[in-house]
Every structure is written in C-alpha cells, then in structure tokens.
C-alpha cells in the first residue's frame, strides 16, 4: 500500500517469519551457531528459548534452510496442541515414513528403519518442535524417548525444541529432570537493545528496497524502543503502522506524532520513563504515563531527536548507517555457517 510512496520495493515490516529478512545481530549469530553446532556434532537435544516475538521462528526457518541445503532430512512441528497419536502421525508424514498401522510399536519400527537408512545415506534426520512450552507432559516424554533411538555411536534423530521462557520453568520441574539432562545446548534470544534495534530497522528497510536513506531517525528509534521494549514482532507492527499512517497523511517524513498515533492504534504504551536511549522522558509524559493516560506523542522528541546527530534536530530522514563492517560480517555468517556444516558432517 505505502511501498511506492516511500520508494520501497516490498513491505519491509511484514510479520511472516521470512528467513531472508533475518538480521544477524550478535545474539542471533550466537544462537544459530549453537544450534548448527549441536545438530552437526550430534551432541544431544538442543533448545532455543526467548520471549514471544523475539524472532525464534524466523531463526528456526533460517536453520531449516541451512540444514536442507546440506541434505539433512527435516521435520518441523509448529502446532503442539496435538494428541500423542496425532503427534506421531504428523511426524511420520513429515519424515516420509510409511506405516499403515496406527499402533505406536509399528510406527516406531517404521520410523527407526527410515532414520537408519537416512543416516547410512549421509542424510541425518532432524525434528524441530516450535512453541514447545505448550506441549503436554506426555509429548515432552515422547520426545525424550525418541532420543533413545540411536546406534552405539550417534543418535538416529536429532531434536530441537523452541519455546518461550515458560519452557525453562517446565524443564525445571522434578518430573522433567530426565529430559532436561538431555539438553546439551541451550540458546537464548533477548529483546533487541537500542543499538540492535537501529540495525534491525535499517536492515529491513534495506531489504525492502531503501538503500540510500532511512525513514527513522535516532529519536524515532529511541521512541520505537520505548514503545516496544525491543520485541521484533512489535517493532514490525509499529513501523508498519507508522508507514501506513504516514501514507494516509501523505507525509514523506515520519514524525514522532505519526509513531505515537500508530502506537495508539496498536494499544502500545511507553515501556519505561525513558526514551529508550537512556534519557529521561519529560515530566509531563511521566506523570501522564503513571496516571494511565497515554503520554503525548511528542514526548521523546525534545531529547531523543538530537541524540547522535551532533546537536542538530533530525527532520525524520537521515543517511543510512548500513552497511557497517560488523553488520556485513554478521550477515555473511549464514554462508560461513553453511560452510562449517559441510566440514562438521
């Protein structure tokens, strides 16, 4: 809708977990490298945890791309609200295991046969379970038992479970201790810092077609961080809403008022009394926030708009900070990890 108006080729802030849009911050590179290492070295069960909206599913799809390019056989389950029978039926279908019987014993025999053939052909099998914090206890136990399928040297099925922070609490339960002991790699994703948010927004605008400039100044980034707490999913929604609002107003410059209006539409409140860059919001904004009234949308502009801009107020359009050397090297990490996978195999 607004792409042509802002000289974009496509929507840079869509919510789909497109691995092409993965911004390799330092923490994303560390998490992805940990998962790749775990799977390629067959060191047991791996887990990925993080708050809702921090990009776990996008990272998992990037992992799937890497695995499939190296001829791993993969199955991803992203709907954990299944019965035990449905779980096995879904997993066998994803792994191309043919078994006419509904008996669990026969399904396990068929599954083991396929996994052994895959391994002999140099195609390790990987099961990825997303939203694992919603798995019932009986399915978590089934995952543990699947890890018992092995040769004297290696696992027949390598497994990654991904979920929100509640998954960590579930694994701490006494009855989950056997499963927890199987986890050899625990990777975490945190909300984006202010610096990471700057990189994230510019990265998505760059892929969306805006190579020469950015629509969001340092003050805007601070305000977006204050509204979203650095959660990428909320950042996408807020930035998309700001661009839609700006287009509706026929404003080629994104302002703090536009961001505030988009935040209002999304029912987002300022997360803290700070603008996101460590500067305290004006007193009026803090009082209104404490009283349950939305702070004025210009609240952060007086201080945040000049941050990092040599004391000169931004007009909402500034030179892009991309490509930075550190950013470019991290983005190349996807190719680097693909190369490492070949050697690890």
C-alpha positions as CSV (number, residue, x, y, z in Angstrom):
1,X,0.0,0.0,0.0
2,X,2.7,2.5,1.0
3,X,5.7,0.9,-0.8
4,X,5.6,3.1,-3.8
5,X,5.1,6.3,-1.8
6,X,8.2,5.6,0.2
7,X,10.2,4.2,-2.7
8,X,10.2,0.6,-1.3
9,X,10.0,-2.5,-3.4
10,X,8.1,-4.6,-0.9
11,X,6.8,-4.4,2.7
12,X,9.9,-4.5,4.9
13,X,7.9,-5.0,8.2
14,X,5.6,-7.9,7.4
15,X,5.1,-10.3,10.2
16,X,5.8,-13.6,8.3
17,X,8.9,-15.4,9.6
18,X,10.9,-14.9,6.3
19,X,14.4,-16.2,6.8
20,X,15.6,-13.8,4.1
21,X,14.9,-10.9,6.5
22,X,16.8,-12.4,9.4
23,X,19.0,-9.7,10.9
24,X,22.1,-11.3,12.2
25,X,22.7,-9.4,15.5
26,X,25.4,-10.8,17.7
27,X,22.9,-12.8,19.8
28,X,21.2,-14.2,16.7
29,X,24.5,-15.4,15.2
30,X,25.4,-17.0,18.6
31,X,22.1,-18.8,18.9
32,X,22.1,-20.0,15.3
33,X,25.8,-21.2,15.5
34,X,24.9,-23.0,18.7
35,X,22.0,-24.9,17.1
36,X,24.1,-25.7,14.0
37,X,27.0,-27.0,16.1
38,X,24.6,-29.1,18.2
39,X,23.0,-30.7,15.2
40,X,26.1,-31.3,13.2
41,X,28.0,-32.8,16.1
42,X,25.1,-34.9,17.4
43,X,25.6,-33.8,21.0
44,X,22.0,-34.4,22.1
45,X,18.9,-32.3,22.5
46,X,19.1,-28.5,21.7
47,X,16.7,-25.9,23.0
48,X,16.0,-22.3,21.8
49,X,14.2,-20.0,24.3
50,X,13.0,-16.4,24.2
51,X,10.1,-14.1,24.9
52,X,7.2,-14.1,22.5
53,X,8.1,-12.1,19.4
54,X,11.9,-12.2,19.7
55,X,12.3,-14.0,16.4
56,X,12.6,-17.6,17.3
57,X,10.5,-18.9,14.4
58,X,12.4,-16.8,11.9
59,X,15.7,-18.2,13.3
60,X,14.3,-21.8,13.0
61,X,13.4,-21.3,9.4
62,X,16.9,-20.0,8.7
63,X,18.2,-23.1,10.4
64,X,15.9,-25.3,8.2
65,X,17.3,-23.6,5.1
66,X,20.9,-24.4,6.2
67,X,20.0,-28.0,7.0
68,X,18.1,-28.7,3.8
69,X,20.9,-27.2,1.7
70,X,23.3,-29.8,3.3
71,X,20.8,-32.6,2.7
72,X,19.6,-33.1,6.2
73,X,16.1,-34.7,6.4
74,X,14.0,-32.2,8.4
75,X,10.6,-32.1,10.0
76,X,9.2,-29.0,11.8
77,X,6.2,-29.2,14.1
78,X,4.7,-25.7,14.9
79,X,1.4,-26.8,16.3
80,X,2.0,-28.5,19.6
81,X,-1.7,-28.9,20.6
82,X,-1.9,-32.5,19.4
83,X,-2.6,-35.8,21.0
84,X,0.1,-38.4,21.1
85,X,-1.4,-40.3,18.1
86,X,-1.6,-37.0,16.1
87,X,1.9,-36.1,17.0
88,X,3.3,-39.4,15.7
89,X,1.1,-39.3,12.6
90,X,2.3,-35.7,11.8
91,X,6.0,-36.5,12.4
92,X,5.9,-39.7,10.3
93,X,4.3,-37.8,7.4
94,X,6.9,-35.0,7.6
95,X,9.7,-37.5,7.6
96,X,8.2,-39.5,4.7
97,X,7.8,-42.6,6.9
98,X,5.1,-45.0,5.5
99,X,3.3,-47.0,8.1
100,X,-0.3,-48.3,7.6
101,X,-0.6,-49.3,11.2
102,X,-1.8,-46.9,13.9
103,X,0.0,-48.9,16.6
104,X,2.8,-47.0,18.2
105,X,5.0,-50.0,18.2
106,X,4.7,-50.5,14.5
107,X,5.2,-46.7,13.9
108,X,8.4,-46.7,15.9
109,X,9.7,-49.7,13.9
110,X,9.0,-48.0,10.7
111,X,10.5,-44.7,11.9
112,X,13.7,-46.3,13.1
113,X,14.1,-48.1,9.7
114,X,13.8,-44.8,7.8
115,X,16.1,-43.0,10.2
116,X,18.8,-45.7,9.8
117,X,18.6,-45.5,6.0
118,X,18.8,-41.7,6.1
119,X,21.9,-41.9,8.3
120,X,23.6,-44.5,6.2
121,X,23.0,-42.3,3.1
122,X,24.7,-39.3,4.9
123,X,21.4,-37.6,5.5
124,X,20.9,-37.1,9.2
125,X,17.3,-36.6,10.4
126,X,16.2,-33.6,12.4
127,X,13.0,-32.9,14.3
128,X,12.2,-29.3,15.2
129,X,9.3,-28.5,17.6
130,X,8.3,-24.9,17.9
131,X,6.0,-23.5,20.6
132,X,7.3,-26.3,22.9
133,X,6.1,-24.5,26.0
134,X,2.6,-25.6,25.1
135,X,3.4,-29.3,24.7
136,X,1.6,-31.5,27.2
137,X,3.8,-33.5,29.6
138,X,3.1,-36.8,27.7
139,X,4.5,-35.3,24.5
140,X,7.6,-34.0,26.2
141,X,8.1,-37.5,27.5
142,X,7.7,-38.9,23.9
143,X,10.4,-36.5,22.7
144,X,12.8,-37.8,25.4
145,X,12.1,-41.4,24.4
146,X,12.7,-40.6,20.8
147,X,16.2,-39.6,21.8
148,X,16.7,-43.3,22.8
149,X,16.7,-44.3,19.2
150,X,20.4,-44.5,18.5
151,X,23.4,-46.5,17.3
152,X,26.3,-47.2,19.6
153,X,27.9,-44.0,18.1
154,X,25.2,-41.5,17.4
155,X,21.5,-40.5,17.6
156,X,19.2,-41.5,14.8
157,X,17.0,-38.5,15.4
158,X,18.4,-35.1,16.4
159,X,15.9,-32.8,18.0
160,X,15.5,-29.0,18.6
161,X,12.7,-27.7,20.9
162,X,11.9,-24.0,20.8
163,X,9.6,-22.0,23.1
164,X,9.0,-19.1,25.3
165,X,10.5,-18.6,28.8
166,X,7.9,-20.8,30.3
167,X,9.7,-23.8,28.7
168,X,12.6,-23.2,31.0
169,X,10.3,-23.3,34.0
170,X,8.7,-26.5,32.7
171,X,12.1,-28.2,32.3
172,X,12.9,-27.3,36.0
173,X,10.0,-29.5,37.2
174,X,11.2,-32.6,39.1
175,X,9.4,-34.9,36.6
176,X,11.2,-33.2,33.7
177,X,14.7,-33.8,35.1
178,X,15.5,-36.7,32.7
179,X,14.6,-34.5,29.6
180,X,16.5,-31.5,31.0
181,X,19.6,-33.7,31.4
182,X,19.5,-34.4,27.7
183,X,19.8,-30.8,26.7
184,X,23.4,-30.2,25.6
185,X,22.8,-26.7,24.0
186,X,20.5,-24.0,25.4
187,X,20.3,-20.9,23.1
188,X,18.5,-17.7,24.1
189,X,17.1,-14.7,22.3
190,X,16.6,-11.5,24.2
191,X,14.7,-8.3,23.1
192,X,16.8,-6.0,20.9
193,X,19.0,-3.4,22.6
194,X,18.7,0.2,21.3
195,X,21.8,-0.3,19.0
196,X,20.4,-3.6,17.7
197,X,17.1,-2.0,17.0
198,X,18.7,0.6,14.9
199,X,20.5,-2.1,12.9
200,X,17.3,-4.2,12.7
201,X,15.2,-1.4,11.3
202,X,17.8,-0.3,8.7
203,X,18.3,-4.0,7.8
204,X,14.7,-4.5,6.9
205,X,14.4,-1.2,5.1
206,X,17.5,-2.1,3.1
207,X,16.0,-5.4,2.0
208,X,12.7,-3.6,1.3
209,X,14.5,-1.5,-1.3
210,X,15.5,1.6,0.6
211,X,19.3,1.6,0.1
212,X,20.2,5.3,0.3
213,X,18.4,6.6,3.4
214,X,16.2,5.6,6.3
215,X,12.9,6.9,7.4
216,X,13.6,6.6,11.1
217,X,16.0,9.0,12.9
218,X,17.8,8.2,16.1
219,X,15.0,9.9,18.0
220,X,12.4,7.7,16.3
221,X,14.4,4.6,17.1
222,X,14.5,5.6,20.8
223,X,10.8,6.1,20.8
224,X,10.1,2.8,19.0
225,X,12.3,1.1,21.6
226,X,10.4,2.7,24.4
227,X,7.0,1.6,22.9
228,X,8.0,-2.0,22.0
229,X,10.7,-2.9,24.6
230,X,12.8,-4.1,21.7
231,X,10.5,-7.0,20.7
232,X,11.0,-7.5,17.0
233,X,7.4,-8.5,16.3
234,X,6.1,-5.4,18.0
235,X,8.7,-3.3,16.2
236,X,7.5,-4.7,12.8
237,X,3.9,-3.9,13.7
238,X,4.7,-0.4,14.9
239,X,6.9,0.5,12.0
240,X,4.4,-0.8,9.5
241,X,1.7,1.1,11.3
242,X,3.8,4.3,11.2
243,X,4.3,3.9,7.4
244,X,0.7,3.3,6.8
245,X,-0.3,6.3,8.9
246,X,2.3,8.4,7.2
247,X,1.0,7.3,3.8
248,X,-2.5,8.1,4.9
249,X,-1.4,11.6,5.8
250,X,0.7,11.9,2.6
251,X,3.7,12.7,4.8
252,X,7.0,11.6,3.3
253,X,8.6,12.3,6.7
254,X,7.9,10.1,9.6
255,X,7.4,12.1,12.8
256,X,7.1,11.3,16.5
257,X,3.4,12.2,16.2
258,X,2.9,9.6,13.5
259,X,4.7,6.9,15.5
260,X,2.6,7.8,18.5
261,X,-0.6,7.5,16.5
262,X,0.5,4.1,15.2
263,X,1.3,3.0,18.8
264,X,-2.1,4.2,19.9
265,X,-3.8,2.1,17.2
266,X,-1.8,-0.9,18.4
267,X,-2.6,-0.2,22.1
268,X,1.1,0.2,22.9
269,X,2.2,2.1,25.9
270,X,5.7,3.5,26.6
271,X,7.6,0.7,28.4
272,X,9.6,2.9,30.8
273,X,10.1,6.5,31.8
274,X,13.0,6.7,29.4
275,X,13.0,7.4,25.7
276,X,15.0,4.2,25.1
277,X,18.4,5.9,24.7
278,X,18.9,6.3,28.5
279,X,17.4,9.8,28.6
280,X,14.5,10.6,30.9
281,X,11.2,11.5,29.3
282,X,9.8,15.0,30.1
283,X,8.0,15.2,33.4
284,X,4.6,15.7,31.8
285,X,5.0,12.4,29.9
286,X,6.0,10.5,33.0
287,X,3.1,11.9,35.0
288,X,0.5,11.0,32.3
289,X,2.0,7.5,32.0
290,X,1.8,6.9,35.7
291,X,-1.8,8.1,35.7
292,X,-2.8,5.7,33.0
293,X,-3.1,8.3,30.3
294,X,-1.0,8.0,27.1
295,X,1.9,10.3,27.0
296,X,2.0,13.0,24.3
297,X,3.4,11.5,21.1
298,X,6.0,14.3,21.0
299,X,7.3,13.5,24.5
300,X,10.5,11.9,23.4
301,X,11.3,14.2,20.6
302,X,12.7,17.0,22.6
303,X,15.7,14.9,23.7
304,X,15.8,11.8,21.6
305,X,15.6,13.5,18.2
306,X,19.0,15.2,18.7
307,X,20.8,12.1,20.1
308,X,23.7,11.0,17.9
309,X,23.0,13.8,15.5
310,X,25.6,16.4,16.6
311,X,23.0,18.5,18.3
312,X,21.0,19.1,15.1
313,X,17.4,18.1,15.1
314,X,16.5,15.4,12.6
315,X,13.8,16.0,10.0
316,X,12.9,12.3,10.0
317,X,15.2,11.4,7.1
318,X,18.8,10.7,7.7
319,X,21.7,8.8,5.9
320,X,21.5,5.1,6.5
321,X,24.1,3.5,8.8
322,X,24.3,0.5,6.6
323,X,26.4,-1.2,5.6
324,X,28.5,-1.3,8.8
325,X,31.5,-3.6,8.8
326,X,30.2,-5.5,11.9
327,X,26.7,-5.8,10.3
328,X,28.0,-7.0,7.0
329,X,30.3,-9.6,8.6
330,X,27.4,-10.9,10.7
331,X,25.1,-11.2,7.7
332,X,27.8,-13.2,6.0
333,X,27.7,-15.6,8.9
334,X,24.9,-17.5,7.2
335,X,27.3,-18.5,4.4
336,X,30.0,-19.1,6.9
337,X,27.8,-21.5,9.0
338,X,26.8,-23.3,5.8
339,X,30.5,-24.0,5.1
340,X,31.1,-25.2,8.6
341,X,28.2,-27.6,8.4
342,X,29.9,-29.3,5.4
343,X,33.0,-29.8,7.5
344,X,31.1,-30.9,10.6
345,X,29.3,-33.6,8.6
